[in-house]
Amino acid sequence: MKLRQHLALFLTALTVVSLDATVAMADSEANMESADNIPINATVIWRAFDDQFQSGFRIIMQQQADSMGGINLEMQDGENSVTTAVNKLDTALTKGTDILAICAPDRESCETMAQKADAEGVPVIFFNMQPLDDTMNKYNDAYYIGAEASQSGEMCAQALINYWNDNKDIADKNGDGKLQICILQGETGQQDVTLRTQAYEDTLKKNGIDYEILASDTANWDQSQALDKMNTWITAYGIDGVEGVLSNNDSMAMGALQACLNNGYNQGDKGKFVPIVGIDANIDALEAMKKGELLGTVLNDRKNQSIAIINAMKAIVAGEEITEDTIGVECTVDGKYVWVPYVIVDSDNLDDTLAQIQSISSDTETEAN
């Protein structure tokens, strides 16, 4: 009898232990599942909210994050100031962010920001402002996602070359067989400026174009400065002396265009047209293309870059390898660099690109109100 009682007590105890273990395991699995469902908290520091290109970029990235899920983006305005951007970084690190994405005010500040993030063990993805090679090599958890600047320069020059070859009778205004051009550059010494400008010449040479650079000067990405530069060149060489303008971005291209419009050019008369090409596919540039005022632009693909940045953040936090598959868009992965290609805007995709950018512009206006 006692043996039976002891056996019963043992079996009861074993059942309780088994139940406790089952409950504990279930709780553990539930906690793990709950942890998997917790969104990543990411901080995105922008060079400047009020920059036209960056403003649209920010809208697109937020839209993509909302549609993709699994990540919360805290957007911060660097106000085009290194001090402000670094302060925003310090605050994010103090609060405890999972990962950072940064468009720095300049290349040199990337070193300071990467160093601070590394000290706290927080990975950082730079975008739209490529850090110096030394910075990228020094820190294991520093990455860059963007487009290759030289590619945009090649596309920009190719658009002008196509126009020159197809319209030689009116494009070669002085009949000397040589393409006379002016170049508008962004900030002095900035890598994109150097690479885009060099790519202009490389592409002209590769295509066997006999060309002459009448003038090349910085306008700091600014439309009004570009307007002043173009006015100066028109005065110096005559408007018919300028047979093409290559601009490092659309804002400066629009400044050059305004100077031409003020002189009665680029208004529909094919004989009174200065071909101007920019980069970024801003809405005003696309609308000018639609009206036949601006020759062309190149799309800096903010949608695919946004998707790439979000997918990269998720992969890095999860400890996964960065590959073309994990990035999820057309790209080239080269170590810690992810290159998303530019897209040339022409008659085939102008309407679709304009519709996309108009939608972004509408969202930007709604946010401002």
Helices and strands as residue ranges (DSSP letters): H 2-37, E 40-46, H 52-68, E 71-77, H 82-95, E 99-102, H 107-119, E 124-127, H 133-138, E 142-146, H 149-166, H 168-171, E 179-185, H 191-206, E 211-218, H 223-237, G 239-241, E 245-247, H 250-262, E 276-277, H 283-290, E 297-299, H 302-317, H 324-327, E 332-334, E 337-339, E 343-345, H 350-368
